[in-house]
Amino acid sequence: MTRENTGPKPISESDWKCFKPLRKLAIERFCNGVHKEAAAITASNEGTAHERYRELHQLMDERDKEIVQLFDPHTRSRAVMQLVGLCQMWLVTEDELSVFSDDLQARVRSLVTLFGHPE
């Protein structure tokens, strides 16, 4: 008895080679965004220092969960869903997406349309 592979199809070797440097760029963009959010909290004069600390701690907890979901594990079998997530979070541009095969671009665009962008 054989089991069908119901998971997402891994990306091609050529798309994988395009994905790896784009993933590094997206991580930088994500972290830069987190740094800006953290700086806004620490620079604020609203509330007490302790309230700002708790707000910063909550932000970091939320972003830690997001970074794991977006970037880990770094495998070909997860690359399609990670690319979808990066597009949903505006961490990859249309121009950057255009370096991938037509098939992968269509799959990613279809899934982004289906799931949408978080608010």
C-alpha positions as CSV (number, residue, x, y, z in Angstrom):
1,M,0.0,0.0,0.0
2,T,1.5,3.3,-1.0
3,R,0.6,6.7,0.4
4,E,0.0,9.7,-1.9
5,N,2.2,12.7,-1.2
6,T,-0.5,15.3,-0.2
7,G,1.9,18.0,0.8
8,P,3.0,20.9,-1.4
9,K,5.3,20.0,-4.3
10,P,8.9,21.1,-3.6
11,I,10.2,23.8,-5.8
12,S,12.6,23.1,-8.7
13,E,16.3,23.4,-8.2
14,S,16.5,26.6,-10.2
15,D,13.7,28.2,-8.2
16,W,15.5,27.0,-5.0
17,K,18.6,28.8,-6.1
18,C,16.6,32.0,-6.6
19,F,14.8,31.6,-3.3
20,K,17.8,31.3,-1.0
21,P,19.2,34.9,-1.5
22,L,15.7,36.3,-1.6
23,R,15.0,34.7,1.7
24,K,18.0,36.4,3.2
25,L,16.8,39.7,1.9
26,A,13.4,39.1,3.3
27,I,14.7,38.3,6.7
28,E,16.6,41.6,6.7
29,R,13.4,43.5,5.7
30,F,11.5,41.7,8.4
31,C,14.0,42.4,11.1
32,N,14.4,46.1,10.0
33,G,10.6,46.4,10.4
34,V,10.8,44.9,13.9
35,H,13.6,47.3,14.8
36,K,11.5,50.3,13.7
37,E,8.5,49.0,15.7
38,A,10.7,48.5,18.8
39,A,12.3,51.9,18.4
40,A,8.9,53.6,18.3
41,I,7.9,51.9,21.5
42,T,11.1,52.8,23.3
43,A,11.1,56.4,22.1
44,S,7.5,56.9,23.2
45,N,6.6,59.0,26.2
46,E,3.2,57.3,26.6
47,G,2.6,55.2,29.7
48,T,5.2,54.2,32.2
49,A,8.6,52.7,31.5
50,H,7.2,49.4,32.7
51,E,4.2,49.6,30.4
52,R,6.5,50.3,27.4
53,Y,8.7,47.4,28.5
54,R,5.7,45.0,28.5
55,E,4.6,46.3,25.1
56,L,8.1,45.7,23.7
57,H,8.2,42.3,25.2
58,Q,4.8,41.4,23.7
59,L,5.9,42.8,20.3
60,M,9.0,40.6,20.4
61,D,7.0,37.5,21.4
62,E,4.6,38.1,18.4
63,R,7.5,38.8,16.0
64,D,9.4,35.7,17.2
65,K,6.4,33.6,16.3
66,E,6.1,35.2,12.9
67,I,9.8,34.8,12.0
68,V,9.6,31.1,12.8
69,Q,6.5,30.7,10.7
70,L,7.9,32.7,7.8
71,F,11.5,31.4,7.7
72,D,11.8,28.0,9.5
73,P,12.7,25.4,8.5
74,H,14.7,26.3,5.5
75,T,13.8,23.4,3.2
76,R,12.7,23.0,-0.4
77,S,9.4,21.4,0.7
78,R,8.5,24.5,2.7
79,A,9.7,27.1,0.2
80,V,6.4,27.6,-1.6
81,M,4.5,28.3,1.6
82,Q,7.3,30.5,2.9
83,L,7.3,32.4,-0.4
84,V,3.5,32.9,-0.1
85,G,4.0,34.2,3.4
86,L,6.7,36.6,2.4
87,C,4.5,37.9,-0.4
88,Q,1.6,38.3,2.0
89,M,3.8,40.3,4.4
90,W,5.0,42.5,1.5
91,L,8.6,41.2,2.1
92,V,9.0,40.2,-1.5
93,T,8.2,42.6,-4.4
94,E,6.5,41.7,-7.7
95,D,9.8,42.3,-9.5
96,E,11.6,39.9,-7.1
97,L,8.8,37.3,-7.6
98,S,9.3,37.5,-11.4
99,V,12.7,35.7,-11.2
100,F,11.0,32.4,-10.4
101,S,9.5,30.0,-13.0
102,D,6.1,30.8,-14.4
103,D,4.7,27.8,-12.6
104,L,5.9,28.9,-9.2
105,Q,4.8,32.5,-9.8
106,A,1.3,31.3,-10.7
107,R,1.1,29.0,-7.6
108,V,2.3,31.8,-5.3
109,R,0.0,34.4,-6.7
110,S,-3.0,32.0,-6.6
111,L,-2.3,31.2,-2.9
112,V,-1.7,34.9,-2.0
113,T,-5.0,35.7,-3.6
114,L,-6.8,32.9,-1.8
115,F,-5.4,33.7,1.6
116,G,-5.0,37.5,1.2
117,H,-2.7,39.9,3.2
118,P,-2.9,40.2,7.0
119,E,-4.1,43.6,8.2
